[in-house]
Amino acid sequence: MSELVTVERDDAEAGADVAVVTLKIPAKRNALSLDLREALFQALDTLTADATCRAIVLTGAGGTFCAGG
C-alpha cells in the first residue's frame, strides 16, 4: 500500500479472509491527514473489492488508534 498504511493477511492460515489495516503515523497519533485518508481509502477499496476478504480490522501503530482529523 504505502508507508502510511499497512495491510496484513496471512494467506497460509485459515484466517486469510481477515485483513488487518494499520495506520502508521504514531508520532502524530495516527491523525487523519489528507495523505493518510487517501492511503486508507485505497487500502479499503482494494480489500472490499476482494471476495476472499470477509473482515477488516482497523488498528493504529504506537498505542493510539486515531487522534481524528
PDB file with one MODEL, atoms N, CA, C and O in Angstrom:
MODEL        1
ATOM      1  N   MET A   1       0.835  -1.184   0.000  1.00  0.00           N
ATOM      2  CA  MET A   1       0.000   0.000   0.000  1.00  0.00           C
ATOM      3  C   MET A   1       0.883   1.251   0.000  1.00  0.00           C
ATOM      4  O   MET A   1       1.292   1.742  -1.052  1.00  0.00           O
ATOM      5  N   SER A   2       1.161   1.744   1.186  1.00  0.00           N
ATOM      6  CA  SER A   2       2.031   2.906   1.303  1.00  0.00           C
ATOM      7  C   SER A   2       2.738   2.828   2.640  1.00  0.00           C
ATOM      8  O   SER A   2       2.518   1.895   3.412  1.00  0.00           O
ATOM      9  N   GLU A   3       3.588   3.806   2.917  1.00  0.00           N
ATOM     10  CA  GLU A   3       4.251   3.829   4.218  1.00  0.00           C
ATOM     11  C   GLU A   3       3.315   4.318   5.314  1.00  0.00           C
ATOM     12  O   GLU A   3       3.639   4.196   6.496  1.00  0.00           O
ATOM     13  N   LEU A   4       2.156   4.870   4.947  1.00  0.00           N
ATOM     14  CA  LEU A   4       1.211   5.400   5.924  1.00  0.00           C
ATOM     15  C   LEU A   4       0.239   4.350   6.448  1.00  0.00           C
ATOM     16  O   LEU A   4      -0.252   4.452   7.572  1.00  0.00           O
ATOM     17  N   VAL A   5      -0.032   3.352   5.634  1.00  0.00           N
ATOM     18  CA  VAL A   5      -0.991   2.298   5.979  1.00  0.00           C
ATOM     19  C   VAL A   5      -0.406   0.962   5.541  1.00  0.00           C
ATOM     20  O   VAL A   5       0.123   0.840   4.436  1.00  0.00           O
ATOM     21  N   THR A   6      -0.504  -0.037   6.410  1.00  0.00           N
ATOM     22  CA  THR A   6      -0.104  -1.384   6.009  1.00  0.00           C
ATOM     23  C   THR A   6      -1.303  -2.306   6.075  1.00  0.00           C
ATOM     24  O   THR A   6      -2.219  -2.104   6.873  1.00  0.00           O
ATOM     25  N   VAL A   7      -1.286  -3.323   5.226  1.00  0.00           N
ATOM     26  CA  VAL A   7      -2.334  -4.340   5.206  1.00  0.00           C
ATOM     27  C   VAL A   7      -1.650  -5.685   5.378  1.00  0.00           C
ATOM     28  O   VAL A   7      -0.717  -6.017   4.647  1.00  0.00           O
ATOM     29  N   GLU A   8      -2.121  -6.454   6.350  1.00  0.00           N
ATOM     30  CA  GLU A   8      -1.557  -7.781   6.594  1.00  0.00           C
ATOM     31  C   GLU A   8      -2.644  -8.825   6.452  1.00  0.00           C
ATOM     32  O   GLU A   8      -3.740  -8.689   6.995  1.00  0.00           O
ATOM     33  N   ARG A   9      -2.311  -9.882   5.701  1.00  0.00           N
ATOM     34  CA  ARG A   9      -3.187 -11.042   5.571  1.00  0.00           C
ATOM     35  C   ARG A   9      -2.292 -12.271   5.564  1.00  0.00           C
ATOM     36  O   ARG A   9      -1.278 -12.309   4.867  1.00  0.00           O
ATOM     37  N   ASP A  10      -2.669 -13.258   6.331  1.00  0.00           N
ATOM     38  CA  ASP A  10      -1.885 -14.485   6.399  1.00  0.00           C
ATOM     39  C   ASP A  10      -2.521 -15.514   5.472  1.00  0.00           C
ATOM     40  O   ASP A  10      -3.435 -16.236   5.868  1.00  0.00           O
ATOM     41  N   ASP A  11      -2.032 -15.574   4.236  1.00  0.00           N
ATOM     42  CA  ASP A  11      -2.615 -16.460   3.238  1.00  0.00           C
ATOM     43  C   ASP A  11      -2.391 -17.934   3.544  1.00  0.00           C
ATOM     44  O   ASP A  11      -3.092 -18.786   2.999  1.00  0.00           O
ATOM     45  N   ALA A  12      -1.437 -18.247   4.395  1.00  0.00           N
ATOM     46  CA  ALA A  12      -1.140 -19.648   4.700  1.00  0.00           C
ATOM     47  C   ALA A  12      -2.092 -20.221   5.748  1.00  0.00           C
ATOM     48  O   ALA A  12      -2.181 -21.439   5.898  1.00  0.00           O
ATOM     49  N   GLU A  13      -2.789 -19.374   6.462  1.00  0.00           N
ATOM     50  CA  GLU A  13      -3.680 -19.813   7.538  1.00  0.00           C
ATOM     51  C   GLU A  13      -5.128 -19.793   7.084  1.00  0.00           C
ATOM     52  O   GLU A  13      -5.465 -19.197   6.061  1.00  0.00           O
ATOM     53  N   ALA A  14      -5.976 -20.449   7.854  1.00  0.00           N
ATOM     54  CA  ALA A  14      -7.406 -20.460   7.568  1.00  0.00           C
ATOM     55  C   ALA A  14      -8.013 -19.079   7.736  1.00  0.00           C
ATOM     56  O   ALA A  14      -9.085 -18.815   7.191  1.00  0.00           O
ATOM     57  N   GLY A  15      -7.357 -18.181   8.479  1.00  0.00           N
ATOM     58  CA  GLY A  15      -7.874 -16.848   8.729  1.00  0.00           C
ATOM     59  C   GLY A  15      -7.497 -15.827   7.671  1.00  0.00           C
ATOM     60  O   GLY A  15      -7.520 -14.627   7.944  1.00  0.00           O
ATOM     61  N   ALA A  16      -7.149 -16.273   6.471  1.00  0.00           N
ATOM     62  CA  ALA A  16      -6.728 -15.346   5.418  1.00  0.00           C
ATOM     63  C   ALA A  16      -7.863 -14.438   4.977  1.00  0.00           C
ATOM     64  O   ALA A  16      -7.632 -13.450   4.280  1.00  0.00           O
ATOM     65  N   ASP A  17      -9.079 -14.760   5.372  1.00  0.00           N
ATOM     66  CA  ASP A  17     -10.210 -13.929   4.993  1.00  0.00           C
ATOM     67  C   ASP A  17     -10.312 -12.669   5.859  1.00  0.00           C
ATOM     68  O   ASP A  17     -11.196 -11.840   5.645  1.00  0.00           O
ATOM     69  N   VAL A  18      -9.407 -12.525   6.841  1.00  0.00           N
ATOM     70  CA  VAL A  18      -9.362 -11.356   7.714  1.00  0.00           C
ATOM     71  C   VAL A  18      -8.128 -10.519   7.352  1.00  0.00           C
ATOM     72  O   VAL A  18      -7.013 -11.036   7.267  1.00  0.00           O
ATOM     73  N   ALA A  19      -8.350  -9.226   7.142  1.00  0.00           N
ATOM     74  CA  ALA A  19      -7.248  -8.299   6.846  1.00  0.00           C
ATOM     75  C   ALA A  19      -7.081  -7.343   8.020  1.00  0.00           C
ATOM     76  O   ALA A  19      -8.067  -6.862   8.580  1.00  0.00           O
ATOM     77  N   VAL A  20      -5.840  -7.068   8.391  1.00  0.00           N
ATOM     78  CA  VAL A  20      -5.540  -6.101   9.444  1.00  0.00           C
ATOM     79  C   VAL A  20      -4.916  -4.881   8.783  1.00  0.00           C
ATOM     80  O   VAL A  20      -3.844  -4.963   8.182  1.00  0.00           O
ATOM     81  N   VAL A  21      -5.607  -3.743   8.902  1.00  0.00           N
ATOM     82  CA  VAL A  21      -5.148  -2.482   8.321  1.00  0.00           C
ATOM     83  C   VAL A  21      -4.631  -1.617   9.466  1.00  0.00           C
ATOM     84  O   VAL A  21      -5.365  -1.318  10.408  1.00  0.00           O
ATOM     85  N   THR A  22      -3.365  -1.217   9.378  1.00  0.00           N
ATOM     86  CA  THR A  22      -2.733  -0.447  10.451  1.00  0.00           C
ATOM     87  C   THR A  22      -2.366   0.945   9.961  1.00  0.00           C
ATOM     88  O   THR A  22      -1.697   1.106   8.940  1.00  0.00           O
ATOM     89  N   LEU A  23      -2.818   1.952  10.712  1.00  0.00           N
ATOM     90  CA  LEU A  23      -2.420   3.335  10.451  1.00  0.00           C
ATOM     91  C   LEU A  23      -1.015   3.507  11.026  1.00  0.00           C
ATOM     92  O   LEU A  23      -0.771   3.105  12.164  1.00  0.00           O
ATOM     93  N   LYS A  24      -0.090   4.093  10.271  1.00  0.00           N
ATOM     94  CA  LYS A  24       1.325   4.068  10.642  1.00  0.00           C
ATOM     95  C   LYS A  24       1.973   5.445  10.805  1.00  0.00           C
ATOM     96  O   LYS A  24       3.046   5.683  10.253  1.00  0.00           O
ATOM     97  N   ILE A  25       1.344   6.350  11.550  1.00  0.00           N
ATOM     98  CA  ILE A  25       1.972   7.628  11.866  1.00  0.00           C
ATOM     99  C   ILE A  25       1.889   7.830  13.379  1.00  0.00           C
ATOM    100  O   ILE A  25       1.214   8.749  13.844  1.00  0.00           O
ATOM    101  N   PRO A  26       2.574   6.974  14.155  1.00  0.00           N
ATOM    102  CA  PRO A  26       2.441   7.046  15.613  1.00  0.00           C
ATOM    103  C   PRO A  26       2.924   8.366  16.211  1.00  0.00           C
ATOM    104  O   PRO A  26       2.424   8.774  17.259  1.00  0.00           O
ATOM    105  N   ALA A  27       3.873   9.038  15.582  1.00  0.00           N
ATOM    106  CA  ALA A  27       4.367  10.313  16.114  1.00  0.00           C
ATOM    107  C   ALA A  27       3.271  11.379  16.138  1.00  0.00           C
ATOM    108  O   ALA A  27       3.328  12.317  16.934  1.00  0.00           O
ATOM    109  N   LYS A  28       2.279  11.231  15.265  1.00  0.00           N
ATOM    110  CA  LYS A  28       1.156  12.171  15.214  1.00  0.00           C
ATOM    111  C   LYS A  28      -0.138  11.518  15.693  1.00  0.00           C
ATOM    112  O   LYS A  28      -1.236  11.996  15.405  1.00  0.00           O
ATOM    113  N   ARG A  29       0.011  10.419  16.429  1.00  0.00           N
ATOM    114  CA  ARG A  29      -1.128   9.656  16.958  1.00  0.00           C
ATOM    115  C   ARG A  29      -2.088   9.225  15.848  1.00  0.00           C
ATOM    116  O   ARG A  29      -3.297   9.132  16.061  1.00  0.00           O
ATOM    117  N   ASN A  30      -1.539   8.968  14.678  1.00  0.00           N
ATOM    118  CA  ASN A  30      -2.302   8.488  13.532  1.00  0.00           C
ATOM    119  C   ASN A  30      -3.445   9.424  13.142  1.00  0.00           C
ATOM    120  O   ASN A  30      -4.507   8.968  12.718  1.00  0.00           O
ATOM    121  N   ALA A  31      -3.226  10.730  13.286  1.00  0.00           N
ATOM    122  CA  ALA A  31      -4.241  11.722  12.916  1.00  0.00           C
ATOM    123  C   ALA A  31      -4.548  11.623  11.418  1.00  0.00           C
ATOM    124  O   ALA A  31      -3.649  11.388  10.610  1.00  0.00           O
ATOM    125  N   LEU A  32      -5.802  11.801  11.058  1.00  0.00           N
ATOM    126  CA  LEU A  32      -6.250  11.617   9.680  1.00  0.00           C
ATOM    127  C   LEU A  32      -5.918  12.815   8.796  1.00  0.00           C
ATOM    128  O   LEU A  32      -6.766  13.672   8.549  1.00  0.00           O
ATOM    129  N   SER A  33      -4.696  12.861   8.334  1.00  0.00           N
ATOM    130  CA  SER A  33      -4.295  13.873   7.356  1.00  0.00           C
ATOM    131  C   SER A  33      -4.891  13.477   6.001  1.00  0.00           C
ATOM    132  O   SER A  33      -5.403  12.369   5.843  1.00  0.00           O
ATOM    133  N   LEU A  34      -4.820  14.383   5.036  1.00  0.00           N
ATOM    134  CA  LEU A  34      -5.324  14.050   3.699  1.00  0.00           C
ATOM    135  C   LEU A  34      -4.584  12.852   3.105  1.00  0.00           C
ATOM    136  O   LEU A  34      -5.198  11.985   2.484  1.00  0.00           O
ATOM    137  N   ASP A  35      -3.260  12.805   3.298  1.00  0.00           N
ATOM    138  CA  ASP A  35      -2.476  11.687   2.767  1.00  0.00           C
ATOM    139  C   ASP A  35      -2.855  10.371   3.431  1.00  0.00           C
ATOM    140  O   ASP A  35      -2.970   9.345   2.759  1.00  0.00           O
ATOM    141  N   LEU A  36      -3.050  10.395   4.745  1.00  0.00           N
ATOM    142  CA  LEU A  36      -3.425   9.164   5.448  1.00  0.00           C
ATOM    143  C   LEU A  36      -4.811   8.707   5.019  1.00  0.00           C
ATOM    144  O   LEU A  36      -5.028   7.513   4.813  1.00  0.00           O
ATOM    145  N   ARG A  37      -5.747   9.633   4.880  1.00  0.00           N
ATOM    146  CA  ARG A  37      -7.098   9.270   4.427  1.00  0.00           C
ATOM    147  C   ARG A  37      -7.062   8.655   3.040  1.00  0.00           C
ATOM    148  O   ARG A  37      -7.748   7.665   2.782  1.00  0.00           O
ATOM    149  N   GLU A  38      -6.275   9.226   2.151  1.00  0.00           N
ATOM    150  CA  GLU A  38      -6.165   8.682   0.800  1.00  0.00           C
ATOM    151  C   GLU A  38      -5.602   7.262   0.829  1.00  0.00           C
ATOM    152  O   GLU A  38      -6.117   6.376   0.147  1.00  0.00           O
ATOM    153  N   ALA A  39      -4.551   7.044   1.612  1.00  0.00           N
ATOM    154  CA  ALA A  39      -3.956   5.707   1.720  1.00  0.00           C
ATOM    155  C   ALA A  39      -4.947   4.722   2.343  1.00  0.00           C
ATOM    156  O   ALA A  39      -5.029   3.571   1.913  1.00  0.00           O
ATOM    157  N   LEU A  40      -5.697   5.165   3.350  1.00  0.00           N
ATOM    158  CA  LEU A  40      -6.688   4.306   3.991  1.00  0.00           C
ATOM    159  C   LEU A  40      -7.805   3.958   3.020  1.00  0.00           C
ATOM    160  O   LEU A  40      -8.203   2.796   2.936  1.00  0.00           O
ATOM    161  N   PHE A  41      -8.318   4.939   2.283  1.00  0.00           N
ATOM    162  CA  PHE A  41      -9.375   4.676   1.297  1.00  0.00           C
ATOM    163  C   PHE A  41      -8.892   3.704   0.231  1.00  0.00           C
ATOM    164  O   PHE A  41      -9.643   2.824  -0.190  1.00  0.00           O
ATOM    165  N   GLN A  42      -7.656   3.853  -0.209  1.00  0.00           N
ATOM    166  CA  GLN A  42      -7.114   2.952  -1.228  1.00  0.00           C
ATOM    167  C   GLN A  42      -7.051   1.523  -0.692  1.00  0.00           C
ATOM    168  O   GLN A  42      -7.433   0.582  -1.388  1.00  0.00           O
ATOM    169  N   ALA A  43      -6.576   1.360   0.530  1.00  0.00           N
ATOM    170  CA  ALA A  43      -6.494   0.025   1.128  1.00  0.00           C
ATOM    171  C   ALA A  43      -7.886  -0.579   1.285  1.00  0.00           C
ATOM    172  O   ALA A  43      -8.095  -1.748   0.961  1.00  0.00           O
ATOM    173  N   LEU A  44      -8.832   0.208   1.778  1.00  0.00           N
ATOM    174  CA  LEU A  44     -10.191  -0.303   1.978  1.00  0.00           C
ATOM    175  C   LEU A  44     -10.880  -0.612   0.661  1.00  0.00           C
ATOM    176  O   LEU A  44     -11.607  -1.602   0.570  1.00  0.00           O
ATOM    177  N   ASP A  45     -10.671   0.208  -0.363  1.00  0.00           N
ATOM    178  CA  ASP A  45     -11.242  -0.083  -1.683  1.00  0.00           C
ATOM    179  C   ASP A  45     -10.718  -1.403  -2.225  1.00  0.00           C
ATOM    180  O   ASP A  45     -11.481  -2.212  -2.753  1.00  0.00           O
ATOM    181  N   THR A  46      -9.418  -1.617  -2.094  1.00  0.00           N
ATOM    182  CA  THR A  46      -8.816  -2.864  -2.568  1.00  0.00           C
ATOM    183  C   THR A  46      -9.393  -4.069  -1.820  1.00  0.00           C
ATOM    184  O   THR A  46      -9.729  -5.084  -2.430  1.00  0.00           O
ATOM    185  N   LEU A  47      -9.504  -3.948  -0.504  1.00  0.00           N
ATOM    186  CA  LEU A  47      -9.997  -5.071   0.296  1.00  0.00           C
ATOM    187  C   LEU A  47     -11.473  -5.347   0.061  1.00  0.00           C
ATOM    188  O   LEU A  47     -11.873  -6.510   0.006  1.00  0.00           O
ATOM    189  N   THR A  48     -12.290  -4.315  -0.077  1.00  0.00           N
ATOM    190  CA  THR A  48     -13.723  -4.547  -0.281  1.00  0.00           C
ATOM    191  C   THR A  48     -14.012  -5.116  -1.665  1.00  0.00           C
ATOM    192  O   THR A  48     -15.054  -5.739  -1.868  1.00  0.00           O
ATOM    193  N   ALA A  49     -13.120  -4.913  -2.607  1.00  0.00           N
ATOM    194  CA  ALA A  49     -13.279  -5.495  -3.936  1.00  0.00           C
ATOM    195  C   ALA A  49     -12.822  -6.952  -3.987  1.00  0.00           C
ATOM    196  O   ALA A  49     -13.092  -7.648  -4.966  1.00  0.00           O
ATOM    197  N   ASP A  50     -12.147  -7.414  -2.964  1.00  0.00           N
ATOM    198  CA  ASP A  50     -11.611  -8.778  -2.895  1.00  0.00           C
ATOM    199  C   ASP A  50     -12.637  -9.698  -2.235  1.00  0.00           C
ATOM    200  O   ASP A  50     -12.904  -9.573  -1.040  1.00  0.00           O
ATOM    201  N   ALA A  51     -13.207 -10.610  -2.997  1.00  0.00           N
ATOM    202  CA  ALA A  51     -14.247 -11.507  -2.488  1.00  0.00           C
ATOM    203  C   ALA A  51     -13.749 -12.449  -1.394  1.00  0.00           C
ATOM    204  O   ALA A  51     -14.555 -13.004  -0.646  1.00  0.00           O
ATOM    205  N   THR A  52     -12.436 -12.636  -1.291  1.00  0.00           N
ATOM    206  CA  THR A  52     -11.911 -13.535  -0.255  1.00  0.00           C
ATOM    207  C   THR A  52     -11.754 -12.834   1.093  1.00  0.00           C
ATOM    208  O   THR A  52     -11.539 -13.496   2.108  1.00  0.00           O
ATOM    209  N   CYS A  53     -11.858 -11.517   1.118  1.00  0.00           N
ATOM    210  CA  CYS A  53     -11.744 -10.764   2.366  1.00  0.00           C
ATOM    211  C   CYS A  53     -13.129 -10.632   2.995  1.00  0.00           C
ATOM    212  O   CYS A  53     -14.026 -10.005   2.431  1.00  0.00           O
ATOM    213  N   ARG A  54     -13.286 -11.235   4.172  1.00  0.00           N
ATOM    214  CA  ARG A  54     -14.595 -11.230   4.825  1.00  0.00           C
ATOM    215  C   ARG A  54     -14.661 -10.288   6.019  1.00  0.00           C
ATOM    216  O   ARG A  54     -15.754  -9.945   6.470  1.00  0.00           O
ATOM    217  N   ALA A  55     -13.511  -9.861   6.539  1.00  0.00           N
ATOM    218  CA  ALA A  55     -13.485  -8.947   7.685  1.00  0.00           C
ATOM    219  C   ALA A  55     -12.244  -8.077   7.604  1.00  0.00           C
ATOM    220  O   ALA A  55     -11.189  -8.510   7.141  1.00  0.00           O
ATOM    221  N   ILE A  56     -12.395  -6.829   8.068  1.00  0.00           N
ATOM    222  CA  ILE A  56     -11.294  -5.881   8.096  1.00  0.00           C
ATOM    223  C   ILE A  56     -11.164  -5.350   9.517  1.00  0.00           C
ATOM    224  O   ILE A  56     -12.129  -4.840  10.087  1.00  0.00           O
ATOM    225  N   VAL A  57      -9.963  -5.471  10.087  1.00  0.00           N
ATOM    226  CA  VAL A  57      -9.675  -4.952  11.420  1.00  0.00           C
ATOM    227  C   VAL A  57      -8.840  -3.689  11.241  1.00  0.00           C
ATOM    228  O   VAL A  57      -7.780  -3.730  10.617  1.00  0.00           O
ATOM    229  N   LEU A  58      -9.309  -2.571  11.782  1.00  0.00           N
ATOM    230  CA  LEU A  58      -8.561  -1.313  11.737  1.00  0.00           C
ATOM    231  C   LEU A  58      -7.839  -1.112  13.055  1.00  0.00           C
ATOM    232  O   LEU A  58      -8.431  -1.262  14.124  1.00  0.00           O
ATOM    233  N   THR A  59      -6.553  -0.771  12.979  1.00  0.00           N
ATOM    234  CA  THR A  59      -5.767  -0.534  14.178  1.00  0.00           C
ATOM    235  C   THR A  59      -4.771   0.589  13.895  1.00  0.00           C
ATOM    236  O   THR A  59      -4.568   0.992  12.750  1.00  0.00           O
ATOM    237  N   GLY A  60      -4.161   1.077  14.963  1.00  0.00           N
ATOM    238  CA  GLY A  60      -3.171   2.132  14.815  1.00  0.00           C
ATOM    239  C   GLY A  60      -1.862   1.760  15.486  1.00  0.00           C
ATOM    240  O   GLY A  60      -1.862   1.125  16.540  1.00  0.00           O
ATOM    241  N   ALA A  61      -0.762   2.145  14.892  1.00  0.00           N
ATOM    242  CA  ALA A  61       0.560   1.870  15.448  1.00  0.00           C
ATOM    243  C   ALA A  61       0.827   2.825  16.616  1.00  0.00           C
ATOM    244  O   ALA A  61       0.299   3.936  16.647  1.00  0.00           O
ATOM    245  N   GLY A  62       1.632   2.393  17.557  1.00  0.00           N
ATOM    246  CA  GLY A  62       2.088   3.248  18.634  1.00  0.00           C
ATOM    247  C   GLY A  62       1.139   3.422  19.795  1.00  0.00           C
ATOM    248  O   GLY A  62       1.294   4.356  20.581  1.00  0.00           O
ATOM    249  N   GLY A  63       0.161   2.547  19.922  1.00  0.00           N
ATOM    250  CA  GLY A  63      -0.724   2.608  21.087  1.00  0.00           C
ATOM    251  C   GLY A  63      -1.911   3.528  20.956  1.00  0.00           C
ATOM    252  O   GLY A  63      -2.722   3.609  21.879  1.00  0.00           O
ATOM    253  N   THR A  64      -2.048   4.238  19.825  1.00  0.00           N
ATOM    254  CA  THR A  64      -3.196   5.108  19.595  1.00  0.00           C
ATOM    255  C   THR A  64      -3.852   4.696  18.285  1.00  0.00           C
ATOM    256  O   THR A  64      -3.182   4.553  17.262  1.00  0.00           O
ATOM    257  N   PHE A  65      -5.169   4.506  18.324  1.00  0.00           N
ATOM    258  CA  PHE A  65      -5.853   4.161  17.072  1.00  0.00           C
ATOM    259  C   PHE A  65      -5.823   5.338  16.125  1.00  0.00           C
ATOM    260  O   PHE A  65      -5.219   5.252  15.055  1.00  0.00           O
ATOM    261  N   CYS A  66      -6.463   6.441  16.492  1.00  0.00           N
ATOM    262  CA  CYS A  66      -6.528   7.597  15.610  1.00  0.00           C
ATOM    263  C   CYS A  66      -6.924   8.822  16.440  1.00  0.00           C
ATOM    264  O   CYS A  66      -7.866   8.768  17.231  1.00  0.00           O
ATOM    265  N   ALA A  67      -6.202   9.913  16.250  1.00  0.00           N
ATOM    266  CA  ALA A  67      -6.467  11.129  17.007  1.00  0.00           C
ATOM    267  C   ALA A  67      -7.499  12.029  16.327  1.00  0.00           C
ATOM    268  O   ALA A  67      -7.811  13.096  16.856  1.00  0.00           O
ATOM    269  N   GLY A  68      -8.026  11.641  15.197  1.00  0.00           N
ATOM    270  CA  GLY A  68      -9.003  12.459  14.495  1.00  0.00           C
ATOM    271  C   GLY A  68      -8.384  13.141  13.295  1.00  0.00           C
ATOM    272  O   GLY A  68      -7.281  12.802  12.868  1.00  0.00           O
ATOM    273  N   GLY A  69      -9.106  14.102  12.761  1.00  0.00           N
ATOM    274  CA  GLY A  69      -8.667  14.752  11.545  1.00  0.00           C
ATOM    275  C   GLY A  69      -8.174  16.150  11.782  1.00  0.00           C
ATOM    276  O   GLY A  69      -7.768  16.829  10.839  1.00  0.00           O
TER     277      GLY A  69
ENDMDL
END
